[in-house]
Amino acid sequence: MLFTTKLASVAILACGLIIGPSMTTTVKAHEIGTTRVSVVALDRSQFEIEVVTDATALLEKMETIAGEPVSASTDVSTLQRRLETLGPIFQRRVTVSFGGSAVQPTLRWSVAPPTATGGSPIATVRLTGDVPPAGGTLTWKYSWTFTSYSLTDRRGGHAATTEWLEGDTSSSSLPVEAATAPESRLKLAARYVVLGFTHILPKGLDHVLFVLGIFLLSRRVRPILLQVTAFTVAHSITLALSIYGLVSLPSTIVEPAIALSIAYIAIENIVVKDLRPWRYALVFAFGLLHGLGFAGVLKDVGLPPSQFLTALFGFNVGVELGQLTVIGAAFLLVGFWFRDRIWYRARVVLPASVVIACAGLYWTLERLNFIA
């Protein structure tokens, strides 16, 4: 017991040496942001586009670009007033084009209180204007985020279609005359497979470290795959339940808990030499937790109601492929060549687990707002 405690203390104390100096900027583990964009109305005469995003984060960016002091207020009315004042700044990084020609939309702002304890106020900005006579297609570009966000065509009477965009990239052309034809089930599934995969690689550093923590404790393929399978089944359960509204926890609880699970797995690798039976149950329990984190990515950001299960299944497949890619890469780079060496634990498992534990503890403190 004393030996276990000492090793755990070493892992925690090493964090200051390994993680602290290198993290001069905040490392974000989830790179799919909270911004959602919808084409609410579009015809030959007028358009309406709705942007929903984090009010405080957007205002901070706008104030920085405007060269003004960053406001610390979280009051809804104050935030709305400041956003309205800086509307011209907002327009600089938003492009609404018809037939290749940009138009200047009119902005209408509203700010709502946080939807969860500890969350941020939500800003909704509606962009409206006239469609030029020669404007046959709409192209959208939004440069206020550099993470993935959804652009959904919600024109009345048409099945909603969603395009996932990386921040600062232009959308595909959206016909003005009529909504785009419904996407085939296969194409939709493929698109969400890509979304799930990219949520792991390269954007899900926290999930990558968790999977590597699973990999490090065992030198054999079968126990690792059993753990990954248990993790996948578990996160699929809570992801589906959360998306259907049957299970819900605020992100202020889920995200720190996910980070702590990463640290726990890594510290267990340090203090336990061999895989124990409880590990499978533990990984399953942590998978339930991570599923709530995955749900935060998909909830209210464009899952098509008519093909909901297809999109959800595709996302899960993409996540699983991403996890298996991480495991495969770890085997090719380290496990296949060195796992039977006598020094493997001392030179690979322990140092790697210390680094993972440091990252997990850092993220835990960051997400609890102990680190700015």
SULJO-V658065 format. One line per field, one symbol per residue. phi: phi as a letter, one per 20 degrees, with the letter a starting at -180 (. if undefined). psi: psi as a letter, one per 40 degrees, with the letter a starting at -180 (. if undefined). burial: + if it has 9 or more other ideal C-beta (glycine too) atoms within 8 Angstrom, else -. A space follows every 10 residues. Layout:
BEGIN
phi = ???
psi = ???
burial = ???
END
This chain:
BEGIN
phi = .fffffffff ffffgfeeeg feefcfeeed deeefcccee babfdccbcd ddbffffffg ffffffmdff fefdffffff fffffeggfg ffdccdccln dfddfedcdb cdfgecgned gdeccddcre efgeeecdcd bcdecddfbd ddedggncff ccdecegmde fffdffgbff fgffffffff fffffffffe cdedgfffff fffffffded fgffffffff ffgfffffff fffenecbcf ffefffffff ffffgfffgf ececfdgfff fffffffgff fffffffefm coffgfcgff ffffffffff ffffffffff ffecgfecfe ffegffedff ffffffffff fffgfffeme cf
psi = dddddddddd dddedddddd ddgdihhhdh ehaehhhhhd ihaediihhh hhihdddddd dddddefiih heiehddddd dddddedddd ddfhhhihfe hiihihhhii hiiieiheai ihhhhhhiai hidegdihhi hhfeieiiih hhhfhheihh ihhhiiieii iihhhddiii ihiidddddd dddddddddd heegdddddd dddddddiei dddddddddd dddddddddd dddeedhhii dedddddddd dddddddddd ehdihidedd dddddddddd ddddddddhf fehhddfddd dddddddddd dddddddddd dddddddede idedddeddd dddddddddd ddddddeefe h.
burial = ------++-+ ++-++--+++ --+---+-++ +++-++++++ ++---+++++ ++++++++++ ++++------ +----+-+++ -+++-++-++ +--++++++- +-+-+-+-+- +--+----++ +++++++++- ++--+-++++ +++++-++++ +++-+--+-+ +++++-+--- +--+++--++ --+----+++ ++++++++++ +-++++++++ ++++++++-- --++++++-+ ++++++++++ +++------+ ++-+++++++ ++++++++++ +-------++ -+++++++++ +++++++++- ++++--++-+ ++++++++++ +++++++--+ +--++--++- ---+---+++ -+++++++++ +++++++--- --
END
